[in-house]
Amino acid sequence: MGHGTLDHVTAQVLVVGSANADLIVAADRRPGGGETVLGGDTRTLPGGKGANTAVAAARLGADVALLGAVGDDANGRLLLGSLRDAGVRTEFVRVVERPTGVAYITVTPDGENSILVSPGANHAVAPDVVDGALEGARVLATSLETPLPTVEAAVSAASAAGVLTMLNLSPVASVGESTLAALDVLLVNEHEAGWLLGESREKESALLDLGPRAAVVTRGARGALVVTADGVTEVSSPKVTPVDTTGAGDAFAGALACELAGGVDLVASVRTAVRFAAVSVTRAGAQPSYPALSELE
């Protein structure tokens, strides 16, 4: 698509999701049960699927707000600062009594990561807070690091309001049939798609049988598949050398939400999202690795 058009479009994206501090440690290998492994220095970076998605959308020029919660602590201040610096609106981020969510991330030399998430304040995001935030939104983007009832209420309210709904089914969990049926876009990676489709490993087109109007399956270095009633479209990824894959799925989700909010069709939106995510894995961290619109040209 011609990115010149984006300057004139205010993409109204509401992200309902998590904000976590990412505590990242490089290690030669992951510790096994009962084992201690020495790693490098801890880096504390802003993360969380919701905050990452919102920052990614903002980097591409979307008018985006995050609906979530942080604690009244140093990690909460780090996250609010990062969101505001990226241009994300934070009027729907509550400061609550619980500690800010934390993700403990081990990164090995191949760039792969394993993550333990302590949700903390993210669990304080209640289902009734969504309705007042939907005014003027074009796209609702959500994922599953906040309580499931909140996610389901958000999708339901957005769908009823005529807002395009997108759920990144991560971390993978069982979602109600009515929620899946209210989705315009179900976004999953290959593992999540396999979990949804079960042992039968049916074709990706079977994802639509679960209820969403379209599905997008991200495939890492192999790009993504776009599944619609018209069939399956492959979108390839540019070749890059990965440095850190942390937050790549959220980068993809945010870029996709931004493009869809700007009225771009799904396949063209996925093309931009694939390129955006590919650039993000060539840099360390999640939010700090997300490129600006000018870097995608």
N, C-alpha and C positions, 0 to 999 in steps of 0.2 A: 504494500500500500504506500501511497505518497505520504510520508510523515509530516509534510508541510501542513496538512489539514489538521493535525493534532493541536496546533497552537490555538485554533479558534474553537476547539471543543472543550467544554468543561465536563470531564468525565466524573459523574457523581458515583463514587464507589463507597459503600459502607462495608467495612470488614468487621465481622463479629468473631473475636478470637483472642488468643493468648498473647501475653507479653512475658517473656522470660529473660533472665540474665543467663547468657551462655558462658559457663566456666569450662574453658577448653585446655586440655593437656595433651601435648604430643607424646607418644610412646612408641617404642619399637614394636610392641605387640600388646594385645589386650590381656589383662590378668585373668587367669582361670579361677575357679572356685578355690578359696583358701590361699590364694597366691598374692604376693605383693610384687608389683613391678614399679621401678623408678621411671618417672617421666620428666618432661621439661617443665619450665615455668608455666604457671597458670595465667591464661589471658581471660579477662572478663569483658565480654562483648554483648551488645544488645541483641536479643533474639526472640524466640517464640513465634510459632506459625502465624499468628494473627498480626503481630507487629511487623514481622518480616514481609508478609504479603502486602500490608499497607505501605511500607517504605518502598517496596519494589514498584507498586502502582504510582506512588508519588514521584519516584525518579523518572518515570516515563511521562510525567505531566498530568496525572489524574488529580482531580479534586477528591481527596479521600479522607475518610474519618475512621478511626478505630474505636470500636465499642468493646471495652474490656475492663480489667482491674489490675492494679499493682498495690504493693504494700507501701507503708510510710517508712522507707528505708533507702539505703544508698543505691541498691539495685533498681528500685522504683524510680528514683531520680535520674539514674543513667538512662532508663528506657524512655521516660517522658522527654528527656533532653534530645535523645536520638530521633524520636518520632517528630518532635517539633523542628529539629534541624533539617529533617528531610521534607518538611512541609505537610506532614500529616496532621489533621485536626484532632485534638485530644479532648474536646469537651465531653465526650462520652466515655472517657477512661476514669473510673472511680478509684480513689485511694481508700483502701480498706485496712482492717486490723490485722489481717493475715500477712505473712511475709510474701514478698514478690516471688513469683515462680522462678525456678532455677533449672537449667538443663546442664547436667554433668556430661561433658563430651570428651571421649578419647579419640584422638586422630592418629592413625598409623601411617607409615611412610608412603603407602600406596594411595593416600588421600581419602581412604574410607573412614567412616566414623561409626562409633556406637554410642548411644545416648540414653541416659537415665533422666527422666523428667520428674521434678517435684512441683506439682501445679500451684500450691499455695494460693495466692490471691485469685488466680484464674478460676478457682472453684467457687468464688463469690459472685460470679456473673450470673444473675438470676434471669429466668425466662421473661419476666414482665418488663425488662428494660428496653426491649427492642423497638416496640411500636413507635415511641416518640422520636426515634432516630432515623426512621425511614423516609421522612419528608424530603422530597427532592432526589432521592436516590434512584439510580438507574440499574445498578448491579449490587446484589448482596453476595459477598464472598465469605464463606465460613469454613472451619475445619474442626477437628475433634479434640483439641486440647482444653476446651471449656466444657462444662457439663452438657451431656447429651440433651436433656430437656430444653436447655437454652438454645442449642443449635436447632432443634426441631421446631421450637416456637418461632425462631427467627426466620427459618425457611417458610413456614406456614404463613406468617404475617407478611413477608415480602411477596410471596406468590399471590396472596389475596390483594395486595396493593399494586399488582402489575409490575413489580420489580423483577428483573432477570435474576434468577437464583443459581448460584454455583457453590457446590460442596466439594471440598478437597477431603476425601475420606481417609484422613490420616491424623493421628494414629488410627489404624483400622479398627472398626467396631461395628456392631449390628445397629442399623438405623431402621426406624419404622417404615413400613411400606408406603404410608401416606407421605412421608418426607421424601422418599425416593421419587414418588410420583409427582411431587411438586417441584422437582429440580429441572431447570433448563439445561444445566451442564453438570454432569458427575465427573469429577477429576480424580483419577487414581494413577498410581504407578503400576508397574507390571506385577509386583508382589500383591498389592491390594486388589488388582483385577483378578488375579488367580484365586485369592481368598474369597472374593465375591462369587466367582464362577464355580468354585468347588473343584473336587477331584476330577470332574469330567473334562476340565480344561477346554470348555467349549470355546468357539470363536468369540472374539471380542464383541461381535455384533449382538451376542446374547446379553450384554450389559443393558441393552435397551429394554429387554424383557423385564428387568427389575423396576422399570417405571420412568427413568429420566428421558427427556426429549433428545438429549445427545450425551455422549460420553467422550472424554479425552483420556487416553492412556499414555503416560510419559514413559520413555524407554531409555533414559540416560543418554549415553553417547549416540544412540540410534534414533534420537529425536522423539516423535510422538505419533500416535494414531488418533484420528478424529473419526468417531463413530456416529453416524446419523442414520435416519431412515433411508437415505439414498445410498448408503454403503459405507465402506471404510476407506479413509484417505490417509496415506503415509506422508508425514512431514519429516524430512531428514534434518539432522543437526550439522552445523559446521564442525570441522575437526579441530579440537582443542586439546591441550595438555592439561589434565586436571591437577590442581594444587590442593583444593579443599572443596569437597562437595556439600559441606554444611549449608543448608538453606537454599539449595538449588531448586527443590520442589516448590518452595514458597516464592522464590523469584519467578518461577514459571506462572504460579497462580496469580501473583500480583500483576504481572505483565498481561496475562490473559484477561483479567478483570478490567484493567485499564482500557484495553483495545475494545472489548465488548461494550463497555460503557460509552465509548466514542462512536458506537454504531457500526463497527467493523464486523464483517461476517466471521463465522467461527474458524474456518480454515485459515484465513488470512491472520486472524488474531493468534492462532496457534503458531503460525510461522514466526511472528514477532516474539512470542513467548519462548520458543525454542532458542532463538538467537540470544535473547536476554539471559536465559538460564545458562547457556554455553559460556558467555562472557563471565558470569558470576563464579563458575567453578575454577577459573584461572586465577582467582585471587583468594586470599585467606578470609575466613569469617563468613557470616551470613549478611547482615545489613551492610557492613562496610564494603562488601564485594560487589554490590549491585551497581551496574553502570547507569550513567545519565543517558537521556535520549540521544544526545549528540554523539555518544560513543558507539551507538548502534548503526550509525549511517554507513 
